[in-house]
């Protein structure tokens, strides 16, 4: 094989192994989360895939919200027509007072407007408060198709089901609604483009039997899957990351999404945990991809060893933290700032190529009296 051909093969291998950047809820570092404008921006900033969270309205329509409660991400509290909908309930053992998606029809939700979740942390995003509607899953799927055509890139989707067990108990199961939408858009097949993910195992196991889409088991920084807690199953997220747990997960999922805090060390030397590297290797041996969530630029969201000067809302060494994730071998990173993560990936690739070039170009001379053999 000549040098040019060899270089082409090397580039092809590298492209196949390139970790992906996933626009987490769009590009919420710049625009309110789960807005169509935010997803378009994420594509423009270089995201390879987009992550919508799905909940369902009282009339059975899938919409994009991170949780049932609408209080923090919409202007519902400023809508007198809906003041009587406010109520108190329990979510994951916590008492929460708010407005909940299952108490609204789609037509009513369309009257609301999105607001920034962290207005003091992200004032630029907060400046867009009141401009964007709550989006449906079908609107999102149309946007992805349009963006793929416009850019010439096949934009992926990492679709998260939120509180599946809860909605199923209400008679509003998420899984069939998601599969129906994917089928309507010609996406209900196994491809690299669509991934469905959840922190719960029950819905993923069901989908692994009833569908052919790729599945992602999400693993939080602590605690246990909500469906396990509800059923009295003692399985924790720690259990899922054991060798046996990863083998079990591989029977119903194609990937694991692991909370960043489990992967990046907090020590003063900035050295990632050795156990994280072993976990990623174990997952890969079980045929599972490994994704990390969530990369954010602000100091308050970075591991201690990557925080920079200034207050918690200033940007820290997010490039260093993200390079460390890529160096551990993750296959993708969920990011609130997709452009920063793309830049970190380019920097990591450049450093890796330089290191490989330096190694391959070195010439080791034998020590005196030692034969090369």
N, C-alpha and C positions, 0 to 999 in steps of 0.2 A: 504493500500500500504506500503510495507516495505521500509526501508531507501534506499537500493540500487536502487530499482525501482523508488523511488521518485527522487533520484539524476539523474537517466537516463532521466526522463521526463524533469527535470529542464535543463539538458544539451541540450536536443533536442529543447526545447523552445528557449534557448539562441542562438543555432546555426541558427534557422530560423530567429531570429531577428538581427543577426550579420550584422552590416553595411558593405558594400562592398568597396573595394579599386579599383579605376579605373585608369589604366595607361593612363594618359592624353597625347595624341599624341605619346604614347609609353613610353619611360623613358628619356625624354629630359634633365633631370638633369645630365645625363651621356653620352648620344649619341644623335646626331642630330634628331630632331623630324620627325615623320612620316616615319622612315626607318624601314625595316623589322627587322634589327638587334636590333633596339630600342624596337620593340614590343616583340621580343624574350626575351630580357633582362627584360622587365617589367614582363613577366610571371615568369621568374626565380627569380625575386625579390618579388614575392608573389601577384601580381595583380590578382584580381578576374575577371576583365573585362578590355577590351582595347577600347580606343577611337580614331578612325580615323576620320579626317575631309575630306569631299569629294567635289571635284570640277570636271570639265569635260573638256576634250580636244576638239579641233576643229573637230576631227573626231569621237566624241561621246563616248570616253572611260573614265570611272571614275578613277580618280587618287587621291592619298592622299596628300593634301596640305591644309594648314590652310586658305589660301586666294588665289585669282586669281593671284596676283602679285608674280612672281617667284624670285624677286630680293634678298630678305633677306634670303631665305632658299635653294637656289641653286647657282651654279657657272655660271649662264647664262651670267652675265656681262663679264666673262672672255672668252666667246666663240665668236670669231670674226664672225663665220658663222651666228650668230643670232643678230649681232649688229643692223641690219636694222629693227628688230622686236620691238625695243624699241619705246614706244610711251607714250603720256600723256593722262590721262583720269580722270574722277571724280569718286571717291568711297566714299559713305556716306558723300557727301558734301565737300570732300577734293580733291585737285588736286594731282594726283599721277603720277609720271613718272617711268615706269618700263617695264617689260616683262610679258605678261599675258597669262594664260594657254590656253584660247580659241584661241589664235593665233598659237598654236603648235599642231602637230599631236603627237600621242603616240610615234611613232618611233623617232621623234625629241626630245621629253622629255626624252627618254631613253638615249640620249647622254649626258644629264646633270648629275651632281652629287650633292648630298645634302651637305649643310654647316650649321654650328651652327648659330642660330638666335642671340644669345647673346655671342659672342666669348670672350669678356673681362670678363663677369660674369662667364662663364662656359668654361674655357680653356681646361679642360679635354675632354669635348665633341668636342670642336673645333679641337682637335688633330685628329679627325676622318673625318674632312672635305675631300671631294673628293673621299671617299671610297664607297658610297652607292648610288644606283640609285633611281629615283623617282618610287615609287611602285604603282601598280594598286590595285583597290578594290578586284578584283578576287585573286590576289596574297595574299592579306591580309586575305581573307576568307580561303584560303588553309592553311596559316600559323596558323590560329586559330584552324582549325580542327586538324592539326598536333600536335600543342601544347597541345590540349585537350587529344589526344590519349597518348602522351608521358608522361604527368603528371598525368593522371587519374583524372583530374579536368575538369569540363565543363567550359571553359573560355567564359565569356560573351563578348558582343560587344555593345558599345554605339556609334552608327554611326551618325555623324553630317553632315547635308546637309548645305553647305555654299552658300549663295546668290542665293537661289532657284528662286526668282522672276526675277533676272537679267538673269540667264541662260535660263529660260523659254522664256523670251523676245527675246533671241538670237536663239530660236528654238532648244535649247539643254536642255530640261527639265531633272532635276535630278531624280525625283520620279520614272518614269517608268524604268529608267536605274538601279536604286537601287533595285527595286522589281524584275526585271529580273535576276540580279545577285544573289539575295537571293533565288529566285526560282531555279536557276541552281544548287545551293548548298544545296537545301532542307531545306532552312531556312525561307521560306515565310509563317510562321505560328506563332501563338501566343505561346510564351514560354518565360521563364525568360532569355533566352540566348541572344536574339537580341532586342535592343532598337534603334529606329531611332529618332533623335532629331534635333531641329532647333530653332533659335531665331525668325523665322517667323511663323505666325499662318496659313497662307493660305495653305502651303504645308502639314502641320500636319493635318488640317481639311480634305484635299483631301485624305491623306493616311488613315485617320480614317474610311473613307468610302470605299476605294478601296483595303484595305489590312487588315490583321489581326495581324500585328506586333505591339509590344508595342511602345508607343510614349512618348517623353519627350519634354515639352515646356521649353526652356531655357529663363532665365530672367537676363538681364544684370544689372550692378550696377546703370545705369541711362539711360535715353532716352526712345525710343519706338521701337517696332518691325519694321524692314525695310519695310516690305510689307504694314504695316499700314501707315507709312510715305509716301510711294509711292502712295497709293490710297487716301490719305487725311483723313483716319480714325484717330481720335484724341486719340485712346487708347494708353496709355503708359505702360511701365513695372510696374510702381507704381500701375496703375489700376489693372494689372493682379494679384498683390499680395494682393489686398483687398479681403474681404470675398466673395463679389459678383464676383470678377475677378477669384478667385480660383475655384468657382463653374462653371464659364464659361469654364475655362481651362479643368476641369474634363470631359467635354463633348467630348473633342477631344484628350486628353492625359492621360497617366497613371502615369506621374511623372512630377515634376518641377525641373529644375536645376537652382539653385539660386547663383548669384555671391557672393563669400565669404564676400566681403565688406558689404553686406546687413545683414550678420549673426553675424559677430564678431565685438564687440565694439572697439572703438579706445581710450577709456578713460584710464587714468593712473592706474586705479584699475584692468584693464583687465576683466571687467565684461561684458559678452555678452549683447547685447540689449534685454530688456524684450520683445520688439515688435517682435524680431526674434523668440523667443520661441512661442509666440502666433501665428505667421504666420505658423510655422511648425505644430503646433497643428491644425490650421484651414485647412491646406493642408491635413493632415492625416484624418481629419473628412470628407473631400471630397473624400477620397479614393486615394489620390495622394501620391506617394513616394516623398521624398525630397532629392535631391543631391546637393552638394556644389562644386563650382569650383572657383579657382584652388589652391591646396596646393603646396607650393614651399618652399624649405629650407632657401633661402637667405633672409637676413634682408629686402632688398628692396621690397620684396613681402609680408611681414608679416604685420599684424596690428601693429600700433605703440606700443601698450602695450606688444607685444611679441618679439620686436626687441632686440637683444642682443648687447654685446660690439663689437667693431670693426666697420668696414666699411659696406656699403650696400651690399657687396658681401659675407660677412661672414655669417655663419649659425646662426640663432637666435633660439628662443624658439619655434620651429615649433611643438615640441611634445605637449607643453602646448596649443598652438593654436588649434591643431587638436583634442586633448582631449576635448577642449571646444566645438568644432563642434559636436563630438560624444555625448557629454553631453546634447547638445540642442535637440538631437533626430534625426539628419539627418540619412538617410538610405544609404548614400554612399558619397564618397569624390573622386573627380578627383585630381590626383596628378602627378607632374613632377618627384617626388622621391618616387616611390611606396614602397620601402623598409622602408623608414622613416614613411610613413603613416601606414603600417602594424605594425611597432613597436609601434606607438602611439595607435593603436587600441588594441594591446595586453596589453599595460600599462593601458589604460582606462578600459579594461575588468577586469584586476587584481584589480585595485582600486575599481571598482564597486562590485566585488565579496567580497572583504574585507569589504566594507561598509555594504553590505547586511548581511554578517556573523556576524559582530559586532552588528548590529541592532537586528538580530534574536536571538543572543546569550545573549543579555542583559537581566537583570532581574530588573524590576522596583518594588521597595518596596513601599508599601502605606505609605503616610505621617501619622504621629500620629493623631489618632482620625478620620481617614478616612477609611471607609470600602472598601474592594475590590468589594463589591456589589454582 
